[in-house]
């Protein structure tokens, strides 16, 4: 099942929003730096190292958001008897394992 949960919302604390936004801004800065590396004909190995760092940063942020999702949204839905959230989780894990 490949649901889009676009009609659902997640309330995040100001601290959580700040943490996520800061990490996204760092990732954006890394990507901009890689773009400049390409423009300046940087050595492939150096570009690949930076791409690997971006990939790790994205995976780390994804894991953080997934963990919060499990503790907040998923636990709330299960407590309310909404078992559709299990299908959403299965879909998420399939995406993560591709």
N, C-alpha and C positions, 0 to 999 in steps of 0.2 A: 504494500500500500504506500503511495507516495503523496501524502497529504501536505498541503500548504496550510499552515495555521495562521494565515494572514488576518483572520478575524479575532485572534487571541492577542492579548497584551501581557507584558511582564512588567510589573512595577519594580523599579530598581531604586535603591537609596541614592542620594546624591554622591556619597562616597564611592559606591559601586560604579555609578555612571562615570565619575571622574577617573577611576582606575582604568576602566575599559577604554574611555576616550584617550587617556594618556598613552596606553599601549597601542591603540590604533594610530595615533599620531606618530609614535616612534616607528611603527611599521611603515607608515606612509613616507616618513623621512628616509628610511632605509631604501625603499623602492625608488624614491627620487634620486638618491645617491647612486643606485645601480644604473638608472637612466643616464646620469652624467658620466658614469664610467664607460658606458657604451658609446656615448657621444665623443668621449676622449680616447677611444680605442684601447681601453684597459685590457690587460692580459686576461684571457679566458678563465684561467685558474682563479684569479682574483674575483672575477664576476661570479663564478660558481660558488665560491666561498660565501660571498654576500647573499646570493640567492638561498643558500642553505641556511644562513642565519635568519632570513625572512621566513622561510618555511618553518623553522623551529619556533619563531616568535608567534606565528599564526597558530601552529598546533598548540602551543602553550596557552594562548588566549582562548582557543576553542575548548580546551580541556577545562579551563577555569569557568567558562560560561556553561559548559555541560554539567560540571559539578554543581554549580548554583542552580541550574535547571532541575537537577534531580532533587536537591534539598528543598526547593521552593515549589515550582509549578507541578512537578510530577507527584511529589508527596501530597500536595493539596488536592490534585485531581483524584488520586487514588483514595484519599480519605473521603472525598465526595462521591465515590463510586463510579467515577468516569474512567472506564477501562480502555477507552479509545487512546488514552495517553500511552498505553503499552504498544499499540501499533505505531504511534509516532516515534517512540524510542527505538523500536526495531528498525524503522526506516533510517533514523539517525545513525545507529550503529552500522548499518549496511553502508551508508555514505562514508563513514569514518574508515571503514575497512577496505575501501576500493583502492 
